């Protein structure tokens, strides 16, 4: 690994790596290939992140031999709900993903939670990778495998634990965030 890239092993069952550094998203396909054989990858992202990073992720994944489909949902914390989950699960079924396939959560915390939760419950569990593009999402995605959905009566009343196959945190993505308040 180049000096500007750090790898942190996470000792869970199964273990995985958190890779942090500059320039990772354009190489996400090669990194995923190290932990997953080429398969179908359903990229989940929101309407803010898609125009910035979806093409880069798709190109990299396809170059590494993965077949890619993408689901873009409207951005915002209000979209962290069971309807968004249901819509994405329907998309996965329409795209005929199998247990050998993978979900890639490209975006912030809502995307990471919804992507991981969908991967945990679709076909009783398929692989997923975290591609966080926001500060808190990068921290949240790094370990624990906690995924959740929100409903009107409270926060994170539905969820699951599913360890990602990998977390790739491209620090270049943080440059498109608004300044911290």
C-alpha positions in Angstrom: 0.0 0.0 0.0 1.2 3.5 -0.7 2.2 5.7 2.3 -0.9 7.9 1.9 -3.2 4.9 2.3 -3.9 3.3 5.7 -5.4 -0.2 6.3 -7.0 -1.0 9.5 -7.9 -4.7 10.1 -11.2 -5.2 12.0 -11.2 -8.5 13.9 -14.9 -9.6 13.7 -16.5 -12.6 12.3 -15.8 -12.4 9.4 -12.9 -10.0 9.6 -12.6 -7.2 7.1 -10.4 -4.1 6.4 -11.1 -0.4 6.6 -9.0 1.3 3.9 -8.5 5.1 4.3 -6.7 7.4 1.9 -6.8 9.7 -1.1 -7.8 8.4 -4.5 -9.5 5.2 -3.4 -12.9 5.6 -5.1 -11.4 5.5 -8.7 -9.8 2.2 -7.6 -12.7 0.8 -5.5 -13.2 -2.0 -8.1 -9.7 -3.3 -7.6 -10.0 -3.2 -3.9 -13.3 -5.0 -3.9 -11.8 -7.6 -6.2 -9.4 -8.5 -3.4 -12.3 -9.6 -1.2 -15.1 -10.6 -3.6 -15.1 -12.4 -6.9 -16.7 -10.4 -9.8 -20.5 -10.4 -9.4 -23.4 -8.0 -9.7 -23.0 -4.9 -7.5 -26.0 -2.8 -6.7 -24.8 0.7 -5.8 -27.1 2.5 -3.4 -26.6 6.3 -3.3 -28.6 9.5 -2.9 -29.4 12.4 -5.2 -26.7 14.5 -3.7 -23.9 12.0 -4.0 -24.8 10.4 -7.4 -23.8 13.3 -9.6 -20.5 13.6 -7.8 -19.3 10.0 -7.4 -21.6 7.4 -9.0 -19.9 7.4 -12.4 -16.4 7.1 -10.8 -17.5 4.1 -8.7 -19.4 2.5 -11.6 -16.4 2.8 -14.0 -14.0 1.4 -11.4 -16.2 -1.6 -10.6 -16.9 -2.4 -14.2 -13.2 -2.1 -15.1 -12.6 -4.7 -12.3 -15.1 -7.1 -13.9 -18.2 -6.4 -11.8 -21.6 -5.8 -13.4 -23.2 -2.7 -11.9 -26.7 -1.4 -11.4 -27.5 1.7 -9.3 -30.4 2.9 -7.2 -30.6 6.6 -6.5 -33.0 7.8 -3.8 -33.8 11.4 -2.8 -31.3 12.8 -0.3 -32.1 13.6 3.3 -32.5 12.1 6.7 -36.2 11.8 6.2 -35.5 9.1 3.6 -34.1 6.8 6.3 -37.3 4.9 6.6 -39.0 1.6 5.8 -40.4 2.9 2.5 -36.9 3.6 1.1 -35.8 0.2 2.4 -38.8 -1.5 0.7 -38.2 0.4 -2.6 -34.5 -0.7 -2.6 -35.4 -4.3 -1.8 -37.8 -4.3 -4.7 -35.1 -2.9 -6.9 -32.7 -5.7 -5.9 -35.4 -8.3 -6.7 -36.1 -6.7 -10.1 -32.4 -6.7 -10.9 -32.4 -10.4 -9.8 -29.4 -10.1 -7.5 -28.5 -13.4 -5.8 -26.7 -14.3 -2.6 -23.5 -14.3 -4.5 -23.9 -10.6 -5.3 -23.2 -7.4 -3.4 -24.6 -4.0 -2.3 -22.3 -1.0 -2.3 -23.4 1.9 -0.1 -22.0 5.0 -1.6 -22.7 8.1 0.4 -23.4 9.4 3.9 -24.9 7.9 7.0 -28.4 7.4 5.6 -27.0 5.5 2.6 -24.7 3.4 4.8 -27.5 2.4 7.2 -30.0 1.7 4.5 -27.5 -0.2 2.3 -26.3 -2.4 5.1 -29.8 -3.0 6.4 -31.0 -4.0 2.9 -28.0 -6.3 2.4 -28.7 -7.9 5.8 -32.4 -8.7 5.0 -32.3 -9.3 1.2 -32.3 -13.1 0.6 -31.5 -13.4 4.3 -28.1 -11.6 3.8 -25.8 -10.7 0.9 -22.4 -9.0 1.0 -22.0 -5.3 1.2 -19.3 -2.7 1.1 -19.3 0.7 2.6 -18.0 3.6 0.4 -18.6 6.6 2.8 -18.4 10.1 1.4 -19.1 12.1 4.6 -17.2 12.5 7.8 -19.6 10.8 10.2 -20.5 8.1 7.7 -16.7 7.3 7.5 -16.5 7.0 11.3 -19.8 5.1 11.6 -18.9 2.7 8.7 -15.5 1.7 10.1 -16.8 -1.0 12.4 -19.5 -2.7 14.2 -21.7 -3.7 11.3 -24.7 -1.8 12.8 -27.4 -1.0 10.3 -30.7 0.6 10.9 -33.9 2.1 9.5 -36.1 4.8 11.0 -39.9 4.9 11.4 -42.2 7.7 12.6 -42.3 6.4 16.2 -38.6 6.5 16.9 -35.1 6.2 15.7 -33.5 2.9 14.7 -36.4 0.8 15.8 -35.6 -1.7 13.0 -32.1 -2.8 12.1 -29.6 -5.5 12.0 -25.9 -6.2 12.4 -24.0 -7.2 9.2 -20.2 -6.8 8.9 -19.2 -5.2 5.6 -16.8 -7.1 3.3 -14.8 -3.9 3.2 -14.9 -0.2 4.0 -13.1 2.1 1.5 -13.0 5.7 2.7 -11.6 8.0 0.0 -10.6 11.2 1.8 -10.9 13.1 -1.4 -14.7 12.8 -1.1 -14.6 14.9 2.0 -13.6 17.9 0.0 -17.1 18.3 -1.5 -18.8 18.6 1.9 -19.8 22.0 3.3 -17.6 23.4 6.0 -18.2 22.1 9.5 -20.4 24.3 11.6 
